[in-house]
């Protein structure tokens, strides 16, 4: 994921403050997907949108809450079990 973050930022200058910002966002998305779609995690314990936004927010600039909310909605709507 570190190489992905470096390449992404080199091809999208200004998309994020640092490579680490992209890396952390990618890692948060992987964790969210695992949390929401793992059948071994009870529904009552699944991560809420508010929790994801709070946990994935790195600072007040990046990633913007609207982006995190959109990511949450897309991951929650998708299913690997289909």
mmCIF file of the N, C-alpha and C atoms, coordinates in Angstrom:
data_MODEL
# 
_entry.id   MODEL 
# 
loop_
_atom_site.group_PDB 
_atom_site.id 
_atom_site.type_symbol 
_atom_site.label_atom_id 
_atom_site.label_alt_id 
_atom_site.label_comp_id 
_atom_site.label_asym_id 
_atom_site.label_entity_id 
_atom_site.label_seq_id 
_atom_site.pdbx_PDB_ins_code 
_atom_site.Cartn_x 
_atom_site.Cartn_y 
_atom_site.Cartn_z 
_atom_site.occupancy 
_atom_site.B_iso_or_equiv 
_atom_site.pdbx_formal_charge 
_atom_site.auth_seq_id 
_atom_site.auth_comp_id 
_atom_site.auth_asym_id 
_atom_site.auth_atom_id 
_atom_site.pdbx_PDB_model_num 
ATOM 1   N N  . UNK A 1 1  ? 0.819   -1.190  0.000   1.00 0.00 ? 1  UNK A N  1 
ATOM 2   C CA . UNK A 1 1  ? 0.000   0.000   0.000   1.00 0.00 ? 1  UNK A CA 1 
ATOM 3   C C  . UNK A 1 1  ? 0.867   1.260   0.000   1.00 0.00 ? 1  UNK A C  1 
ATOM 4   N N  . UNK A 1 2  ? 2.061   1.153   0.562   1.00 0.00 ? 2  UNK A N  1 
ATOM 5   C CA . UNK A 1 2  ? 2.930   2.327   0.567   1.00 0.00 ? 2  UNK A CA 1 
ATOM 6   C C  . UNK A 1 2  ? 3.336   2.708   -0.853  1.00 0.00 ? 2  UNK A C  1 
ATOM 7   N N  . UNK A 1 3  ? 3.637   1.711   -1.668  1.00 0.00 ? 3  UNK A N  1 
ATOM 8   C CA . UNK A 1 3  ? 4.012   1.990   -3.061  1.00 0.00 ? 3  UNK A CA 1 
ATOM 9   C C  . UNK A 1 3  ? 2.814   2.570   -3.798  1.00 0.00 ? 3  UNK A C  1 
ATOM 10  N N  . UNK A 1 4  ? 1.636   2.002   -3.566  1.00 0.00 ? 4  UNK A N  1 
ATOM 11  C CA . UNK A 1 4  ? 0.428   2.544   -4.190  1.00 0.00 ? 4  UNK A CA 1 
ATOM 12  C C  . UNK A 1 4  ? 0.260   4.015   -3.823  1.00 0.00 ? 4  UNK A C  1 
ATOM 13  N N  . UNK A 1 5  ? 0.426   4.337   -2.549  1.00 0.00 ? 5  UNK A N  1 
ATOM 14  C CA . UNK A 1 5  ? 0.261   5.724   -2.094  1.00 0.00 ? 5  UNK A CA 1 
ATOM 15  C C  . UNK A 1 5  ? 1.255   6.648   -2.785  1.00 0.00 ? 5  UNK A C  1 
ATOM 16  N N  . UNK A 1 6  ? 2.490   6.206   -2.907  1.00 0.00 ? 6  UNK A N  1 
ATOM 17  C CA . UNK A 1 6  ? 3.515   7.023   -3.568  1.00 0.00 ? 6  UNK A CA 1 
ATOM 18  C C  . UNK A 1 6  ? 3.167   7.257   -5.035  1.00 0.00 ? 6  UNK A C  1 
ATOM 19  N N  . UNK A 1 7  ? 2.783   6.189   -5.727  1.00 0.00 ? 7  UNK A N  1 
ATOM 20  C CA . UNK A 1 7  ? 2.457   6.305   -7.149  1.00 0.00 ? 7  UNK A CA 1 
ATOM 21  C C  . UNK A 1 7  ? 1.201   7.153   -7.329  1.00 0.00 ? 7  UNK A C  1 
ATOM 22  N N  . UNK A 1 8  ? 0.198   6.922   -6.494  1.00 0.00 ? 8  UNK A N  1 
ATOM 23  C CA . UNK A 1 8  ? -1.046  7.696   -6.604  1.00 0.00 ? 8  UNK A CA 1 
ATOM 24  C C  . UNK A 1 8  ? -0.762  9.188   -6.466  1.00 0.00 ? 8  UNK A C  1 
ATOM 25  N N  . UNK A 1 9  ? -0.004  9.549   -5.452  1.00 0.00 ? 9  UNK A N  1 
ATOM 26  C CA . UNK A 1 9  ? 0.272   10.965  -5.223  1.00 0.00 ? 9  UNK A CA 1 
ATOM 27  C C  . UNK A 1 9  ? 1.164   11.543  -6.314  1.00 0.00 ? 9  UNK A C  1 
ATOM 28  N N  . UNK A 1 10 ? 2.063   10.744  -6.866  1.00 0.00 ? 10 UNK A N  1 
ATOM 29  C CA . UNK A 1 10 ? 2.906   11.253  -7.950  1.00 0.00 ? 10 UNK A CA 1 
ATOM 30  C C  . UNK A 1 10 ? 2.077   11.497  -9.211  1.00 0.00 ? 10 UNK A C  1 
ATOM 31  N N  . UNK A 1 11 ? 1.013   10.720  -9.402  1.00 0.00 ? 11 UNK A N  1 
ATOM 32  C CA . UNK A 1 11 ? 0.156   10.892  -10.572 1.00 0.00 ? 11 UNK A CA 1 
ATOM 33  C C  . UNK A 1 11 ? -1.004  11.847  -10.320 1.00 0.00 ? 11 UNK A C  1 
ATOM 34  N N  . UNK A 1 12 ? -1.233  12.191  -9.061  1.00 0.00 ? 12 UNK A N  1 
ATOM 35  C CA . UNK A 1 12 ? -2.305  13.111  -8.678  1.00 0.00 ? 12 UNK A CA 1 
ATOM 36  C C  . UNK A 1 12 ? -1.760  14.157  -7.714  1.00 0.00 ? 12 UNK A C  1 
ATOM 37  N N  . UNK A 1 13 ? -0.855  15.013  -8.195  1.00 0.00 ? 13 UNK A N  1 
ATOM 38  C CA . UNK A 1 13 ? -0.251  15.989  -7.285  1.00 0.00 ? 13 UNK A CA 1 
ATOM 39  C C  . UNK A 1 13 ? -1.315  16.875  -6.632  1.00 0.00 ? 13 UNK A C  1 
ATOM 40  N N  . UNK A 1 14 ? -1.128  17.084  -5.352  1.00 0.00 ? 14 UNK A N  1 
ATOM 41  C CA . UNK A 1 14 ? -2.050  17.944  -4.621  1.00 0.00 ? 14 UNK A CA 1 
ATOM 42  C C  . UNK A 1 14 ? -3.294  17.217  -4.126  1.00 0.00 ? 14 UNK A C  1 
ATOM 43  N N  . UNK A 1 15 ? -3.435  15.930  -4.416  1.00 0.00 ? 15 UNK A N  1 
ATOM 44  C CA . UNK A 1 15 ? -4.618  15.181  -3.982  1.00 0.00 ? 15 UNK A CA 1 
ATOM 45  C C  . UNK A 1 15 ? -4.628  14.977  -2.463  1.00 0.00 ? 15 UNK A C  1 
ATOM 46  N N  . UNK A 1 16 ? -3.469  14.984  -1.861  1.00 0.00 ? 16 UNK A N  1 
ATOM 47  C CA . UNK A 1 16 ? -3.344  14.792  -0.419  1.00 0.00 ? 16 UNK A CA 1 
ATOM 48  C C  . UNK A 1 16 ? -2.055  15.463  0.040   1.00 0.00 ? 16 UNK A C  1 
ATOM 49  N N  . UNK A 1 17 ? -1.971  15.781  1.330   1.00 0.00 ? 17 UNK A N  1 
ATOM 50  C CA . UNK A 1 17 ? -0.768  16.452  1.829   1.00 0.00 ? 17 UNK A CA 1 
ATOM 51  C C  . UNK A 1 17 ? 0.507   15.611  1.710   1.00 0.00 ? 17 UNK A C  1 
ATOM 52  N N  . UNK A 1 18 ? 0.393   14.293  1.968   1.00 0.00 ? 18 UNK A N  1 
ATOM 53  C CA . UNK A 1 18 ? 1.583   13.431  1.956   1.00 0.00 ? 18 UNK A CA 1 
ATOM 54  C C  . UNK A 1 18 ? 1.228   12.031  1.468   1.00 0.00 ? 18 UNK A C  1 
ATOM 55  N N  . UNK A 1 19 ? 2.256   11.245  1.167   1.00 0.00 ? 19 UNK A N  1 
ATOM 56  C CA . UNK A 1 19 ? 2.052   9.832   0.838   1.00 0.00 ? 19 UNK A CA 1 
ATOM 57  C C  . UNK A 1 19 ? 1.384   9.109   1.998   1.00 0.00 ? 19 UNK A C  1 
ATOM 58  N N  . UNK A 1 20 ? 1.796   9.454   3.206   1.00 0.00 ? 20 UNK A N  1 
ATOM 59  C CA . UNK A 1 20 ? 1.218   8.811   4.388   1.00 0.00 ? 20 UNK A CA 1 
ATOM 60  C C  . UNK A 1 20 ? -0.286  9.052   4.486   1.00 0.00 ? 20 UNK A C  1 
ATOM 61  N N  . UNK A 1 21 ? -0.749  10.203  4.046   1.00 0.00 ? 21 UNK A N  1 
ATOM 62  C CA . UNK A 1 21 ? -2.181  10.501  4.074   1.00 0.00 ? 21 UNK A CA 1 
ATOM 63  C C  . UNK A 1 21 ? -2.951  9.525   3.199   1.00 0.00 ? 21 UNK A C  1 
ATOM 64  N N  . UNK A 1 22 ? -2.433  9.258   2.009   1.00 0.00 ? 22 UNK A N  1 
ATOM 65  C CA . UNK A 1 22 ? -3.065  8.308   1.096   1.00 0.00 ? 22 UNK A CA 1 
ATOM 66  C C  . UNK A 1 22 ? -2.978  6.904   1.679   1.00 0.00 ? 22 UNK A C  1 
ATOM 67  N N  . UNK A 1 23 ? -1.836  6.546   2.213   1.00 0.00 ? 23 UNK A N  1 
ATOM 68  C CA . UNK A 1 23 ? -1.636  5.225   2.812   1.00 0.00 ? 23 UNK A CA 1 
ATOM 69  C C  . UNK A 1 23 ? -2.642  4.986   3.939   1.00 0.00 ? 23 UNK A C  1 
ATOM 70  N N  . UNK A 1 24 ? -2.787  5.942   4.824   1.00 0.00 ? 24 UNK A N  1 
ATOM 71  C CA . UNK A 1 24 ? -3.711  5.789   5.949   1.00 0.00 ? 24 UNK A CA 1 
ATOM 72  C C  . UNK A 1 24 ? -5.155  5.704   5.485   1.00 0.00 ? 24 UNK A C  1 
ATOM 73  N N  . UNK A 1 25 ? -5.514  6.474   4.472   1.00 0.00 ? 25 UNK A N  1 
ATOM 74  C CA . UNK A 1 25 ? -6.871  6.416   3.937   1.00 0.00 ? 25 UNK A CA 1 
ATOM 75  C C  . UNK A 1 25 ? -7.136  5.037   3.334   1.00 0.00 ? 25 UNK A C  1 
ATOM 76  N N  . UNK A 1 26 ? -6.207  4.511   2.575   1.00 0.00 ? 26 UNK A N  1 
ATOM 77  C CA . UNK A 1 26 ? -6.365  3.174   1.986   1.00 0.00 ? 26 UNK A CA 1 
ATOM 78  C C  . UNK A 1 26 ? -6.512  2.117   3.067   1.00 0.00 ? 26 UNK A C  1 
ATOM 79  N N  . UNK A 1 27 ? -5.692  2.218   4.074   1.00 0.00 ? 27 UNK A N  1 
ATOM 80  C CA . UNK A 1 27 ? -5.759  1.252   5.171   1.00 0.00 ? 27 UNK A CA 1 
ATOM 81  C C  . UNK A 1 27 ? -7.107  1.343   5.879   1.00 0.00 ? 27 UNK A C  1 
ATOM 82  N N  . UNK A 1 28 ? -7.613  2.546   6.081   1.00 0.00 ? 28 UNK A N  1 
ATOM 83  C CA . UNK A 1 28 ? -8.917  2.733   6.727   1.00 0.00 ? 28 UNK A CA 1 
ATOM 84  C C  . UNK A 1 28 ? -10.032 2.109   5.892   1.00 0.00 ? 28 UNK A C  1 
ATOM 85  N N  . UNK A 1 29 ? -9.936  2.214   4.572   1.00 0.00 ? 29 UNK A N  1 
ATOM 86  C CA . UNK A 1 29 ? -10.957 1.635   3.691   1.00 0.00 ? 29 UNK A CA 1 
ATOM 87  C C  . UNK A 1 29 ? -10.912 0.104   3.760   1.00 0.00 ? 29 UNK A C  1 
ATOM 88  N N  . UNK A 1 30 ? -9.733  -0.465  3.800   1.00 0.00 ? 30 UNK A N  1 
ATOM 89  C CA . UNK A 1 30 ? -9.607  -1.920  3.920   1.00 0.00 ? 30 UNK A CA 1 
ATOM 90  C C  . UNK A 1 30 ? -10.218 -2.388  5.246   1.00 0.00 ? 30 UNK A C  1 
ATOM 91  N N  . UNK A 1 31 ? -9.922  -1.685  6.310   1.00 0.00 ? 31 UNK A N  1 
ATOM 92  C CA . UNK A 1 31 ? -10.485 -2.047  7.611   1.00 0.00 ? 31 UNK A CA 1 
ATOM 93  C C  . UNK A 1 31 ? -12.007 -1.903  7.619   1.00 0.00 ? 31 UNK A C  1 
ATOM 94  N N  . UNK A 1 32 ? -12.505 -0.842  7.015   1.00 0.00 ? 32 UNK A N  1 
ATOM 95  C CA . UNK A 1 32 ? -13.949 -0.634  6.947   1.00 0.00 ? 32 UNK A CA 1 
ATOM 96  C C  . UNK A 1 32 ? -14.616 -1.776  6.187   1.00 0.00 ? 32 UNK A C  1 
ATOM 97  N N  . UNK A 1 33 ? -14.054 -2.137  5.055   1.00 0.00 ? 33 UNK A N  1 
ATOM 98  C CA . UNK A 1 33 ? -14.622 -3.223  4.262   1.00 0.00 ? 33 UNK A CA 1 
ATOM 99  C C  . UNK A 1 33 ? -14.648 -4.526  5.070   1.00 0.00 ? 33 UNK A C  1 
ATOM 100 N N  . UNK A 1 34 ? -13.566 -4.811  5.747   1.00 0.00 ? 34 UNK A N  1 
ATOM 101 C CA . UNK A 1 34 ? -13.509 -6.025  6.573   1.00 0.00 ? 34 UNK A CA 1 
ATOM 102 C C  . UNK A 1 34 ? -14.549 -5.974  7.683   1.00 0.00 ? 34 UNK A C  1 
ATOM 103 N N  . UNK A 1 35 ? -14.686 -4.835  8.315   1.00 0.00 ? 35 UNK A N  1 
ATOM 104 C CA . UNK A 1 35 ? -15.629 -4.683  9.421   1.00 0.00 ? 35 UNK A CA 1 
ATOM 105 C C  . UNK A 1 35 ? -17.070 -4.842  8.942   1.00 0.00 ? 35 UNK A C  1 
ATOM 106 N N  . UNK A 1 36 ? -17.427 -4.171  7.865   1.00 0.00 ? 36 UNK A N  1 
ATOM 107 C CA . UNK A 1 36 ? -18.821 -4.184  7.421   1.00 0.00 ? 36 UNK A CA 1 
ATOM 108 C C  . UNK A 1 36 ? -19.245 -5.493  6.781   1.00 0.00 ? 36 UNK A C  1 
ATOM 109 N N  . UNK A 1 37 ? -18.322 -6.203  6.161   1.00 0.00 ? 37 UNK A N  1 
ATOM 110 C CA . UNK A 1 37 ? -18.695 -7.393  5.395   1.00 0.00 ? 37 UNK A CA 1 
ATOM 111 C C  . UNK A 1 37 ? -18.258 -8.718  6.016   1.00 0.00 ? 37 UNK A C  1 
ATOM 112 N N  . UNK A 1 38 ? -17.683 -8.681  7.202   1.00 0.00 ? 38 UNK A N  1 
ATOM 113 C CA . UNK A 1 38 ? -17.293 -9.907  7.878   1.00 0.00 ? 38 UNK A CA 1 
ATOM 114 C C  . UNK A 1 38 ? -18.504 -10.470 8.616   1.00 0.00 ? 38 UNK A C  1 
ATOM 115 N N  . UNK A 1 39 ? -18.975 -11.654 8.223   1.00 0.00 ? 39 UNK A N  1 
ATOM 116 C CA . UNK A 1 39 ? -20.157 -12.209 8.868   1.00 0.00 ? 39 UNK A CA 1 
ATOM 117 C C  . UNK A 1 39 ? -19.927 -12.603 10.335  1.00 0.00 ? 39 UNK A C  1 
ATOM 118 N N  . UNK A 1 40 ? -18.687 -12.671 10.761  1.00 0.00 ? 40 UNK A N  1 
ATOM 119 C CA . UNK A 1 40 ? -18.389 -13.015 12.150  1.00 0.00 ? 40 UNK A CA 1 
ATOM 120 C C  . UNK A 1 40 ? -18.516 -11.830 13.101  1.00 0.00 ? 40 UNK A C  1 
ATOM 121 N N  . UNK A 1 41 ? -18.703 -10.637 12.552  1.00 0.00 ? 41 UNK A N  1 
ATOM 122 C CA . UNK A 1 41 ? -18.882 -9.450  13.386  1.00 0.00 ? 41 UNK A CA 1 
ATOM 123 C C  . UNK A 1 41 ? -20.380 -9.184  13.489  1.00 0.00 ? 41 UNK A C  1 
ATOM 124 N N  . UNK A 1 42 ? -20.927 -9.219  14.703  1.00 0.00 ? 42 UNK A N  1 
ATOM 125 C CA . UNK A 1 42 ? -22.363 -8.984  14.865  1.00 0.00 ? 42 UNK A CA 1 
ATOM 126 C C  . UNK A 1 42 ? -22.769 -7.603  14.360  1.00 0.00 ? 42 UNK A C  1 
ATOM 127 N N  . UNK A 1 43 ? -23.975 -7.515  13.836  1.00 0.00 ? 43 UNK A N  1 
ATOM 128 C CA . UNK A 1 43 ? -24.474 -6.250  13.280  1.00 0.00 ? 43 UNK A CA 1 
ATOM 129 C C  . UNK A 1 43 ? -24.386 -5.114  14.301  1.00 0.00 ? 43 UNK A C  1 
ATOM 130 N N  . UNK A 1 44 ? -24.615 -5.429  15.551  1.00 0.00 ? 44 UNK A N  1 
ATOM 131 C CA . UNK A 1 44 ? -24.573 -4.391  16.597  1.00 0.00 ? 44 UNK A CA 1 
ATOM 132 C C  . UNK A 1 44 ? -23.170 -3.824  16.790  1.00 0.00 ? 44 UNK A C  1 
ATOM 133 N N  . UNK A 1 45 ? -22.154 -4.550  16.348  1.00 0.00 ? 45 UNK A N  1 
ATOM 134 C CA . UNK A 1 45 ? -20.772 -4.111  16.534  1.00 0.00 ? 45 UNK A CA 1 
ATOM 135 C C  . UNK A 1 45 ? -20.149 -3.525  15.274  1.00 0.00 ? 45 UNK A C  1 
ATOM 136 N N  . UNK A 1 46 ? -20.904 -3.449  14.179  1.00 0.00 ? 46 UNK A N  1 
ATOM 137 C CA . UNK A 1 46 ? -20.366 -2.907  12.929  1.00 0.00 ? 46 UNK A CA 1 
ATOM 138 C C  . UNK A 1 46 ? -20.078 -1.414  13.089  1.00 0.00 ? 46 UNK A C  1 
ATOM 139 N N  . UNK A 1 47 ? -19.089 -0.954  12.364  1.00 0.00 ? 47 UNK A N  1 
ATOM 140 C CA . UNK A 1 47 ? -18.683 0.445   12.420  1.00 0.00 ? 47 UNK A CA 1 
ATOM 141 C C  . UNK A 1 47 ? -19.756 1.335   11.799  1.00 0.00 ? 47 UNK A C  1 
ATOM 142 N N  . UNK A 1 48 ? -20.125 2.380   12.498  1.00 0.00 ? 48 UNK A N  1 
ATOM 143 C CA . UNK A 1 48 ? -21.089 3.347   11.965  1.00 0.00 ? 48 UNK A CA 1 
ATOM 144 C C  . UNK A 1 48 ? -20.359 4.351   11.075  1.00 0.00 ? 48 UNK A C  1 
ATOM 145 N N  . UNK A 1 49 ? -21.129 5.081   10.299  1.00 0.00 ? 49 UNK A N  1 
ATOM 146 C CA . UNK A 1 49 ? -20.530 6.105   9.438   1.00 0.00 ? 49 UNK A CA 1 
ATOM 147 C C  . UNK A 1 49 ? -19.803 7.146   10.291  1.00 0.00 ? 49 UNK A C  1 
ATOM 148 N N  . UNK A 1 50 ? -20.432 7.559   11.373  1.00 0.00 ? 50 UNK A N  1 
ATOM 149 C CA . UNK A 1 50 ? -19.827 8.572   12.238  1.00 0.00 ? 50 UNK A CA 1 
ATOM 150 C C  . UNK A 1 50 ? -18.512 8.077   12.839  1.00 0.00 ? 50 UNK A C  1 
ATOM 151 N N  . UNK A 1 51 ? -18.496 6.804   13.227  1.00 0.00 ? 51 UNK A N  1 
ATOM 152 C CA . UNK A 1 51 ? -17.279 6.231   13.792  1.00 0.00 ? 51 UNK A CA 1 
ATOM 153 C C  . UNK A 1 51 ? -16.170 6.180   12.742  1.00 0.00 ? 51 UNK A C  1 
ATOM 154 N N  . UNK A 1 52 ? -16.519 5.770   11.525  1.00 0.00 ? 52 UNK A N  1 
ATOM 155 C CA . UNK A 1 52 ? -15.525 5.711   10.453  1.00 0.00 ? 52 UNK A CA 1 
ATOM 156 C C  . UNK A 1 52 ? -14.948 7.089   10.167  1.00 0.00 ? 52 UNK A C  1 
ATOM 157 N N  . UNK A 1 53 ? -15.817 8.089   10.066  1.00 0.00 ? 53 UNK A N  1 
ATOM 158 C CA . UNK A 1 53 ? -15.339 9.450   9.784   1.00 0.00 ? 53 UNK A CA 1 
ATOM 159 C C  . UNK A 1 53 ? -14.408 9.918   10.894  1.00 0.00 ? 53 UNK A C  1 
ATOM 160 N N  . UNK A 1 54 ? -14.774 9.643   12.123  1.00 0.00 ? 54 UNK A N  1 
ATOM 161 C CA . UNK A 1 54 ? -13.933 10.062  13.254  1.00 0.00 ? 54 UNK A CA 1 
ATOM 162 C C  . UNK A 1 54 ? -12.583 9.338   13.244  1.00 0.00 ? 54 UNK A C  1 
ATOM 163 N N  . UNK A 1 55 ? -12.606 8.035   13.003  1.00 0.00 ? 55 UNK A N  1 
ATOM 164 C CA . UNK A 1 55 ? -11.370 7.258   13.032  1.00 0.00 ? 55 UNK A CA 1 
ATOM 165 C C  . UNK A 1 55 ? -10.465 7.533   11.838  1.00 0.00 ? 55 UNK A C  1 
ATOM 166 N N  . UNK A 1 56 ? -11.057 7.825   10.676  1.00 0.00 ? 56 UNK A N  1 
ATOM 167 C CA . UNK A 1 56 ? -10.261 8.019   9.464   1.00 0.00 ? 56 UNK A CA 1 
ATOM 168 C C  . UNK A 1 56 ? -9.827  9.470   9.254   1.00 0.00 ? 56 UNK A C  1 
ATOM 169 N N  . UNK A 1 57 ? -10.352 10.380  10.032  1.00 0.00 ? 57 UNK A N  1 
ATOM 170 C CA . UNK A 1 57 ? -9.964  11.784  9.896   1.00 0.00 ? 57 UNK A CA 1 
ATOM 171 C C  . UNK A 1 57 ? -8.552  11.963  10.417  1.00 0.00 ? 57 UNK A C  1 
ATOM 172 N N  . UNK A 1 58 ? -7.694  12.456  9.545   1.00 0.00 ? 58 UNK A N  1 
ATOM 173 C CA . UNK A 1 58 ? -6.293  12.631  9.920   1.00 0.00 ? 58 UNK A CA 1 
ATOM 174 C C  . UNK A 1 58 ? -6.023  14.042  10.432  1.00 0.00 ? 58 UNK A C  1 
ATOM 175 N N  . UNK A 1 59 ? -6.700  14.984  9.863   1.00 0.00 ? 59 UNK A N  1 
ATOM 176 C CA . UNK A 1 59 ? -6.603  16.373  10.320  1.00 0.00 ? 59 UNK A CA 1 
ATOM 177 C C  . UNK A 1 59 ? -7.836  17.095  9.796   1.00 0.00 ? 59 UNK A C  1 
ATOM 178 N N  . UNK A 1 60 ? -7.887  18.400  9.936   1.00 0.00 ? 60 UNK A N  1 
ATOM 179 C CA . UNK A 1 60 ? -9.078  19.138  9.534   1.00 0.00 ? 60 UNK A CA 1 
ATOM 180 C C  . UNK A 1 60 ? -9.141  19.402  8.032   1.00 0.00 ? 60 UNK A C  1 
ATOM 181 N N  . UNK A 1 61 ? -8.102  19.019  7.292   1.00 0.00 ? 61 UNK A N  1 
ATOM 182 C CA . UNK A 1 61 ? -8.060  19.292  5.862   1.00 0.00 ? 61 UNK A CA 1 
ATOM 183 C C  . UNK A 1 61 ? -8.241  18.027  5.033   1.00 0.00 ? 61 UNK A C  1 
ATOM 184 N N  . UNK A 1 62 ? -7.521  16.977  5.388   1.00 0.00 ? 62 UNK A N  1 
ATOM 185 C CA . UNK A 1 62 ? -7.567  15.755  4.601   1.00 0.00 ? 62 UNK A CA 1 
ATOM 186 C C  . UNK A 1 62 ? -7.743  14.551  5.501   1.00 0.00 ? 62 UNK A C  1 
ATOM 187 N N  . UNK A 1 63 ? -8.554  13.626  5.088   1.00 0.00 ? 63 UNK A N  1 
ATOM 188 C CA . UNK A 1 63 ? -9.547  13.709  4.028   1.00 0.00 ? 63 UNK A CA 1 
ATOM 189 C C  . UNK A 1 63 ? -10.788 14.455  4.509   1.00 0.00 ? 63 UNK A C  1 
ATOM 190 N N  . UNK A 1 64 ? -11.448 15.154  3.595   1.00 0.00 ? 64 UNK A N  1 
ATOM 191 C CA . UNK A 1 64 ? -12.644 15.893  4.014   1.00 0.00 ? 64 UNK A CA 1 
ATOM 192 C C  . UNK A 1 64 ? -13.750 14.925  4.458   1.00 0.00 ? 64 UNK A C  1 
ATOM 193 N N  . UNK A 1 65 ? -14.538 15.308  5.451   1.00 0.00 ? 65 UNK A N  1 
ATOM 194 C CA . UNK A 1 65 ? -15.609 14.435  5.934   1.00 0.00 ? 65 UNK A CA 1 
ATOM 195 C C  . UNK A 1 65 ? -16.565 13.986  4.829   1.00 0.00 ? 65 UNK A C  1 
ATOM 196 N N  . UNK A 1 66 ? -16.814 14.842  3.850   1.00 0.00 ? 66 UNK A N  1 
ATOM 197 C CA . UNK A 1 66 ? -17.723 14.452  2.766   1.00 0.00 ? 66 UNK A CA 1 
ATOM 198 C C  . UNK A 1 66 ? -17.151 13.282  1.966   1.00 0.00 ? 66 UNK A C  1 
ATOM 199 N N  . UNK A 1 67 ? -15.838 13.256  1.777   1.00 0.00 ? 67 UNK A N  1 
ATOM 200 C CA . UNK A 1 67 ? -15.194 12.141  1.082   1.00 0.00 ? 67 UNK A CA 1 
ATOM 201 C C  . UNK A 1 67 ? -15.311 10.868  1.911   1.00 0.00 ? 67 UNK A C  1 
ATOM 202 N N  . UNK A 1 68 ? -15.054 10.961  3.198   1.00 0.00 ? 68 UNK A N  1 
ATOM 203 C CA . UNK A 1 68 ? -15.149 9.794   4.073   1.00 0.00 ? 68 UNK A CA 1 
ATOM 204 C C  . UNK A 1 68 ? -16.573 9.254   4.128   1.00 0.00 ? 68 UNK A C  1 
ATOM 205 N N  . UNK A 1 69 ? -17.552 10.138  4.173   1.00 0.00 ? 69 UNK A N  1 
ATOM 206 C CA . UNK A 1 69 ? -18.943 9.699   4.184   1.00 0.00 ? 69 UNK A CA 1 
ATOM 207 C C  . UNK A 1 69 ? -19.301 8.990   2.877   1.00 0.00 ? 69 UNK A C  1 
ATOM 208 N N  . UNK A 1 70 ? -18.829 9.511   1.762   1.00 0.00 ? 70 UNK A N  1 
ATOM 209 C CA . UNK A 1 70 ? -19.096 8.882   0.460   1.00 0.00 ? 70 UNK A CA 1 
ATOM 210 C C  . UNK A 1 70 ? -18.421 7.514   0.380   1.00 0.00 ? 70 UNK A C  1 
ATOM 211 N N  . UNK A 1 71 ? -17.207 7.407   0.885   1.00 0.00 ? 71 UNK A N  1 
ATOM 212 C CA . UNK A 1 71 ? -16.504 6.119   0.902   1.00 0.00 ? 71 UNK A CA 1 
ATOM 213 C C  . UNK A 1 71 ? -17.293 5.121   1.744   1.00 0.00 ? 71 UNK A C  1 
ATOM 214 N N  . UNK A 1 72 ? -17.729 5.542   2.916   1.00 0.00 ? 72 UNK A N  1 
ATOM 215 C CA . UNK A 1 72 ? -18.497 4.656   3.788   1.00 0.00 ? 72 UNK A CA 1 
ATOM 216 C C  . UNK A 1 72 ? -19.742 4.155   3.061   1.00 0.00 ? 72 UNK A C  1 
ATOM 217 N N  . UNK A 1 73 ? -20.480 5.059   2.438   1.00 0.00 ? 73 UNK A N  1 
ATOM 218 C CA . UNK A 1 73 ? -21.711 4.674   1.746   1.00 0.00 ? 73 UNK A CA 1 
ATOM 219 C C  . UNK A 1 73 ? -21.448 3.654   0.641   1.00 0.00 ? 73 UNK A C  1 
ATOM 220 N N  . UNK A 1 74 ? -20.376 3.869   -0.123  1.00 0.00 ? 74 UNK A N  1 
ATOM 221 C CA . UNK A 1 74 ? -20.055 2.935   -1.217  1.00 0.00 ? 74 UNK A CA 1 
ATOM 222 C C  . UNK A 1 74 ? -19.639 1.573   -0.690  1.00 0.00 ? 74 UNK A C  1 
ATOM 223 N N  . UNK A 1 75 ? -18.822 1.551   0.356   1.00 0.00 ? 75 UNK A N  1 
ATOM 224 C CA . UNK A 1 75 ? -18.397 0.274   0.923   1.00 0.00 ? 75 UNK A CA 1 
ATOM 225 C C  . UNK A 1 75 ? -19.590 -0.441  1.554   1.00 0.00 ? 75 UNK A C  1 
ATOM 226 N N  . UNK A 1 76 ? -20.432 0.289   2.254   1.00 0.00 ? 76 UNK A N  1 
ATOM 227 C CA . UNK A 1 76 ? -21.596 -0.324  2.897   1.00 0.00 ? 76 UNK A CA 1 
ATOM 228 C C  . UNK A 1 76 ? -22.577 -0.874  1.866   1.00 0.00 ? 76 UNK A C  1 
ATOM 229 N N  . UNK A 1 77 ? -22.687 -0.223  0.715   1.00 0.00 ? 77 UNK A N  1 
ATOM 230 C CA . UNK A 1 77 ? -23.624 -0.653  -0.325  1.00 0.00 ? 77 UNK A CA 1 
ATOM 231 C C  . UNK A 1 77 ? -23.115 -1.847  -1.114  1.00 0.00 ? 77 UNK A C  1 
ATOM 232 N N  . UNK A 1 78 ? -21.809 -2.048  -1.123  1.00 0.00 ? 78 UNK A N  1 
ATOM 233 C CA . UNK A 1 78 ? -21.248 -3.154  -1.886  1.00 0.00 ? 78 UNK A CA 1 
ATOM 234 C C  . UNK A 1 78 ? -21.238 -4.413  -1.030  1.00 0.00 ? 78 UNK A C  1 
ATOM 235 N N  . UNK A 1 79 ? -21.192 -5.534  -1.703  1.00 0.00 ? 79 UNK A N  1 
ATOM 236 C CA . UNK A 1 79 ? -21.108 -6.793  -0.978  1.00 0.00 ? 79 UNK A CA 1 
ATOM 237 C C  . UNK A 1 79 ? -20.262 -7.765  -1.766  1.00 0.00 ? 79 UNK A C  1 
ATOM 238 N N  . UNK A 1 80 ? -19.295 -8.334  -1.130  1.00 0.00 ? 80 UNK A N  1 
ATOM 239 C CA . UNK A 1 80 ? -18.453 -9.323  -1.768  1.00 0.00 ? 80 UNK A CA 1 
ATOM 240 C C  . UNK A 1 80 ? -19.171 -10.673 -1.849  1.00 0.00 ? 80 UNK A C  1 
ATOM 241 N N  . UNK A 1 81 ? -20.289 -10.792 -1.161  1.00 0.00 ? 81 UNK A N  1 
ATOM 242 C CA . UNK A 1 81 ? -21.003 -12.057 -1.088  1.00 0.00 ? 81 UNK A CA 1 
ATOM 243 C C  . UNK A 1 81 ? -22.033 -12.212 -2.198  1.00 0.00 ? 81 UNK A C  1 
ATOM 244 N N  . UNK A 1 82 ? -22.179 -11.228 -3.060  1.00 0.00 ? 82 UNK A N  1 
ATOM 245 C CA . UNK A 1 82 ? -23.170 -11.309 -4.136  1.00 0.00 ? 82 UNK A CA 1 
ATOM 246 C C  . UNK A 1 82 ? -22.717 -12.214 -5.240  1.00 0.00 ? 82 UNK A C  1 
# 
